[in-house]
Amino acid sequence: MFAHLLEVMGNPMIGETTGQDFERYKIERLKLVKAGTVNLELRVAKSLFNQALNWGYLMRSPMRLVK
C-alpha cells in the first residue's frame, strides 16, 4: 500500500497530505486493483490518520471527507 501511495503522492509530511491526494490515489489505484482492495487500503489510511489525531500530530484528518 505505501509504495503505491508514494507513486501517486510523493512523500509529503503527514500534515501536508490532503483529502484530494487520497481521492487521486483512489482513482489511480482503481485502475490496477479491485474496489475492495482500495477500500481496505483507505480504511488503513483512515486508521493511521485517526491515531495521528489521538497523538496530537494533526488537528484534523485529511481522510474525514474521503469516501
C-alpha positions in Angstrom: 0.0 0.0 0.0 2.6 2.5 1.0 4.6 2.0 -2.2 1.5 2.8 -4.2 0.9 5.9 -2.1 4.4 7.1 -2.8 3.9 6.6 -6.5 0.8 8.8 -6.5 1.5 11.4 -3.8 5.3 11.5 -3.5 6.5 11.7 0.1 4.7 14.6 1.9 4.8 15.3 5.6 1.8 13.9 7.4 0.3 17.5 7.9 0.7 18.3 4.2 -1.5 15.4 3.0 -4.9 16.4 1.7 -8.2 14.6 1.0 -7.6 15.4 -2.6 -4.4 13.4 -2.5 -6.3 10.3 -1.3 -9.1 10.9 -3.9 -6.4 10.9 -6.6 -4.8 7.8 -5.1 -8.2 6.1 -5.1 -8.8 6.9 -8.8 -5.3 5.7 -9.8 -5.4 2.6 -7.7 -8.8 1.5 -9.0 -7.2 1.2 -12.4 -5.0 -1.6 -11.1 -6.9 -3.4 -8.3 -10.5 -4.2 -7.3 -12.6 -1.8 -5.3 -12.4 -4.0 -2.2 -8.7 -3.7 -2.1 -8.8 0.1 -2.4 -11.4 0.3 0.3 -9.2 -1.8 2.6 -6.2 0.4 1.9 -8.3 3.6 2.6 -9.5 2.1 5.9 -5.9 1.5 6.9 -5.0 5.1 6.0 -8.0 6.4 7.9 -6.9 4.4 11.0 -3.4 5.8 10.7 -4.6 9.4 10.5 -7.0 8.9 13.4 -4.1 7.7 15.5 -2.1 10.7 14.4 -5.0 12.8 15.7 -5.0 11.0 19.0 -1.3 11.6 19.4 -1.7 15.3 18.6 0.2 15.3 15.3 -2.8 16.7 13.4 -5.7 19.0 14.1 -7.9 17.3 11.5 -7.7 14.2 9.4 -7.4 14.7 5.6 -9.4 11.4 5.4 -12.5 12.9 7.0 -14.2 13.5 3.7 -12.8 10.6 1.7 -15.5 8.1 0.8 
